[in-house]
Amino acid sequence: MSLIHWQPLRELHTLRQQMNHLFDEWMHGDRPGDLLPKVNIAWTPAIELKETDTDMILKAEIPGIEAKDLNVEVSTDAVLITGEYQQEKREQDKSFIRSEFRYGQFQRIVPLPVPIQNERVKAEFKNGVLTLTLPKVEAAKRNVVKLDFSSEQAARQAMTKERQHEEHLQKTMHARTLEELEKQTSNSIKEEARESLVEQRQHEQHLQDTMHTRVAAEVNTPNVTT
C-alpha cells in the first residue's frame, strides 16, 4: 500500500481514461451470448468518518484485497482510495464447472469537513479495513466556548446599580441646590423685613419726639391777657 500526496489534476486525467475505457467496453465488448462473458462491475468501498478534538479518523472497508494493490492519496481537504481486486466465482451447471476470474478497479473520494495536515497522516490496513488518522490543522480545531449567563446577569445587575447610584446623586445635588436657593430667598426676605421694622420704629420714635417737643413748647408759652 502506498500513501502519497494527492495530485487532483493527475487524478482527473486518470478518471477520464477509466471512463473512456468503460465506455469502449460497453460499446464493443462481449455480448451476453458469449460463452465466457467478461464481468467488470464498478464498486466503491464503504467508509466511516469520525472526528476527535485533534484528528479525523477515516475507515474504509475493503475486503479481499492485499495492501500492495491498494493506493491512497491524501490532500488537505480530501482522501482518494483506489485499488484493484480479484474475485473468483464458481458455478456448477450439470457436469460442467465454469471458473470466472474478475479483475476490477475501484475508487472512493472522501471530502473532509476540515483541513488536515496531509504530511502527518498515519495509515493502517488490517483484516480488510483501512484506517487513516488525519491530524487536523491547528486553526481547524473546534474551539468550544461555554456561555456564562450568570456573569452576564451579574454585569447587568452591576450596570443597573451604577445607573441607580448616578440617579440618586443627581437627585441629591438637585435637592441641595433647591435648599440653597430657598435659604438665600428666606434670608433675603428676613433682611428686608428687619430693615422695614427698623425704619418703622425710627419713624415712630421721630413722631414721638416731635409730639413731645410740641407739648413742651405749649406748656412753656405764657398766657397773654388783653
C-alpha positions as CSV (number, residue, x, y, z in Angstrom):
1,M,0.0,0.0,0.0
2,S,1.3,3.4,-0.9
3,L,0.4,6.7,0.8
4,I,1.2,9.8,-1.2
5,H,0.0,13.3,-1.5
6,W,-2.9,13.7,-3.8
7,Q,-2.5,15.5,-7.1
8,P,-6.0,16.4,-8.3
9,L,-5.1,17.2,-11.9
10,R,-3.4,13.9,-12.4
11,E,-6.4,12.1,-10.8
12,L,-8.8,13.8,-13.2
13,H,-6.8,12.6,-16.2
14,T,-6.8,9.0,-14.8
15,L,-10.5,9.2,-14.2
16,R,-11.2,10.3,-17.7
17,Q,-9.1,7.4,-19.1
18,Q,-11.1,4.9,-17.0
19,M,-14.4,6.3,-18.1
20,N,-13.3,6.1,-21.7
21,H,-12.2,2.5,-21.2
22,L,-15.5,1.6,-19.6
23,F,-17.4,3.2,-22.5
24,D,-15.4,1.3,-25.1
25,E,-16.0,-2.0,-23.3
26,W,-19.7,-1.2,-23.2
27,M,-19.9,-0.4,-26.9
28,H,-17.5,-3.0,-28.2
29,G,-17.2,-5.7,-25.5
30,D,-18.6,-9.2,-25.4
31,R,-22.4,-9.7,-25.6
32,P,-24.5,-11.8,-23.3
33,G,-24.5,-14.7,-25.7
34,D,-20.7,-15.2,-25.5
35,L,-19.5,-18.4,-23.8
36,L,-17.3,-16.6,-21.2
37,P,-18.6,-13.1,-20.7
38,K,-16.5,-10.5,-19.0
39,V,-17.7,-9.1,-15.7
40,N,-16.4,-5.7,-14.8
41,I,-18.7,-4.1,-12.2
42,A,-17.5,-0.9,-10.5
43,W,-18.0,-0.6,-6.8
44,T,-16.9,1.7,-4.0
45,P,-15.7,0.8,-0.5
46,A,-18.0,1.6,2.5
47,I,-16.5,4.2,4.8
48,E,-16.8,5.5,8.3
49,L,-15.6,9.0,9.2
50,K,-15.2,10.2,12.8
51,E,-13.9,13.4,14.3
52,T,-12.0,14.0,17.5
53,D,-10.5,17.1,19.0
54,T,-7.3,16.7,17.1
55,D,-7.9,14.3,14.3
56,M,-10.2,13.0,11.6
57,I,-10.5,9.2,11.6
58,L,-11.4,7.6,8.3
59,K,-12.1,3.9,8.0
60,A,-12.8,2.1,4.7
61,E,-14.0,-1.5,4.3
62,I,-12.0,-3.1,1.5
63,P,-12.3,-6.9,1.8
64,G,-10.5,-9.4,-0.5
65,I,-7.6,-7.1,-1.4
66,E,-3.9,-7.1,-0.5
67,A,-2.1,-4.0,0.8
68,K,0.2,-3.9,-2.3
69,D,-2.9,-3.5,-4.6
70,L,-4.1,-0.5,-2.6
71,N,-3.3,3.1,-3.3
72,V,-4.2,6.0,-1.0
73,E,-3.7,9.7,-1.9
74,V,-4.4,12.5,0.6
75,S,-4.8,16.2,0.1
76,T,-5.5,18.8,2.7
77,D,-9.3,18.5,2.2
78,A,-10.0,15.1,0.6
79,V,-8.9,11.4,0.5
80,L,-8.7,9.3,-2.6
81,I,-8.7,5.5,-2.3
82,T,-8.1,3.4,-5.4
83,G,-7.1,-0.2,-6.0
84,E,-7.7,-3.4,-7.9
85,Y,-9.2,-6.6,-6.7
86,Q,-9.7,-10.2,-8.0
87,Q,-12.8,-12.2,-7.1
88,E,-13.2,-15.9,-8.0
89,K,-16.7,-17.3,-8.7
90,R,-17.5,-20.9,-9.4
91,E,-20.8,-22.3,-10.7
92,Q,-21.8,-25.9,-11.4
93,D,-24.0,-26.5,-14.4
94,K,-24.8,-30.2,-14.6
95,S,-21.3,-31.8,-15.1
96,F,-19.7,-28.5,-16.3
97,I,-17.7,-26.4,-13.9
98,R,-17.0,-22.9,-15.1
99,S,-14.4,-20.7,-13.4
100,E,-14.6,-16.9,-13.7
101,F,-11.9,-14.5,-12.6
102,R,-13.0,-10.9,-12.3
103,Y,-10.5,-8.1,-12.2
104,G,-11.9,-4.8,-11.3
105,Q,-10.7,-1.4,-10.2
106,F,-12.4,0.7,-7.6
107,Q,-12.0,4.2,-6.2
108,R,-13.6,6.3,-3.5
109,I,-13.2,10.1,-3.0
110,V,-13.9,11.2,0.5
111,P,-14.2,15.0,1.1
112,L,-13.1,16.2,4.5
113,P,-15.1,18.7,6.5
114,V,-12.0,20.4,7.9
115,P,-8.4,21.0,6.6
116,I,-5.9,18.3,7.7
117,Q,-2.1,18.0,7.7
118,N,-1.6,15.5,4.9
119,E,2.1,15.2,5.6
120,R,1.4,13.7,9.0
121,V,-1.2,11.1,8.1
122,K,-1.0,7.6,9.7
123,A,-2.3,4.6,7.8
124,E,-3.1,1.0,8.9
125,F,-4.6,-1.8,6.8
126,K,-5.7,-4.8,8.8
127,N,-8.4,-7.5,8.2
128,G,-9.7,-5.8,5.2
129,V,-10.2,-2.4,6.9
130,L,-8.2,0.7,6.0
131,T,-7.8,3.1,8.9
132,L,-6.4,6.6,8.3
133,T,-5.6,9.0,11.1
134,L,-5.7,12.6,9.7
135,P,-4.4,15.3,12.0
136,K,-6.4,18.5,11.8
137,V,-4.5,21.8,11.2
138,E,-4.3,23.9,14.3
139,A,-6.8,26.5,13.0
140,A,-9.4,23.8,12.2
141,K,-9.7,22.5,15.7
142,R,-13.0,23.5,17.1
143,N,-12.8,25.9,19.9
144,V,-15.9,25.5,22.0
145,V,-16.7,28.4,24.3
146,K,-19.3,27.9,27.1
147,L,-21.5,30.9,27.6
148,D,-21.7,32.0,31.2
149,F,-25.1,33.6,31.6
150,S,-24.5,34.1,35.4
151,S,-21.7,36.5,34.7
152,E,-23.8,38.3,32.1
153,Q,-26.6,38.7,34.6
154,A,-24.1,39.9,37.3
155,A,-22.8,42.5,34.8
156,R,-26.3,43.7,34.0
157,Q,-27.2,44.0,37.7
158,A,-24.0,46.0,38.3
159,M,-24.8,48.3,35.5
160,T,-28.3,48.8,37.0
161,K,-26.9,49.6,40.4
162,E,-24.5,52.0,38.9
163,R,-27.3,53.8,37.0
164,Q,-29.4,53.9,40.1
165,H,-26.5,55.4,42.1
166,E,-26.0,58.1,39.4
167,E,-29.7,58.9,39.5
168,H,-29.5,59.2,43.3
169,L,-26.5,61.5,43.1
170,Q,-28.3,63.7,40.6
171,K,-31.4,63.9,42.8
172,T,-29.3,64.7,45.9
173,M,-27.5,67.5,44.1
174,H,-30.8,68.9,42.8
175,A,-32.3,68.9,46.3
176,R,-29.3,70.6,47.7
177,T,-29.4,73.3,45.0
178,L,-33.1,73.9,45.8
179,E,-32.4,74.1,49.5
180,E,-29.6,76.6,49.0
181,L,-31.9,78.8,46.8
182,E,-34.6,78.6,49.5
183,K,-32.2,79.6,52.2
184,Q,-31.0,82.5,50.2
185,T,-34.5,83.6,49.4
186,S,-35.6,83.3,53.1
187,N,-32.5,85.2,54.3
188,S,-33.3,87.9,51.8
189,I,-36.9,88.2,52.9
190,K,-35.9,88.3,56.6
191,E,-33.3,91.0,55.9
192,E,-35.9,93.1,54.1
193,A,-38.4,92.7,57.0
194,R,-35.8,93.6,59.6
195,E,-34.9,96.8,57.7
196,S,-38.6,97.7,57.3
197,L,-39.2,97.2,61.0
198,V,-36.2,99.4,61.9
199,E,-37.5,102.1,59.6
200,Q,-40.9,101.8,61.2
201,R,-39.5,102.1,64.7
202,Q,-37.4,105.1,63.7
203,H,-40.5,106.7,62.2
204,E,-42.5,106.1,65.4
205,Q,-39.7,107.4,67.5
206,H,-39.5,110.5,65.3
207,L,-43.2,111.1,65.7
208,Q,-43.0,110.7,69.5
209,D,-40.1,113.2,69.7
210,T,-42.0,115.6,67.6
211,M,-45.1,115.4,69.7
212,H,-43.1,115.7,72.9
213,T,-41.4,118.9,71.6
214,R,-44.7,120.5,70.7
215,V,-46.3,119.7,74.1
216,A,-43.3,121.1,75.9
217,A,-43.4,124.2,73.8
218,E,-47.1,124.8,74.5
219,V,-46.5,124.3,78.3
220,N,-43.7,126.8,78.4
221,T,-45.5,129.5,76.4
222,P,-47.1,132.2,78.9
223,N,-50.7,133.3,78.5
224,V,-51.2,136.9,77.2
225,T,-54.2,138.9,78.8
226,T,-55.7,141.8,76.8
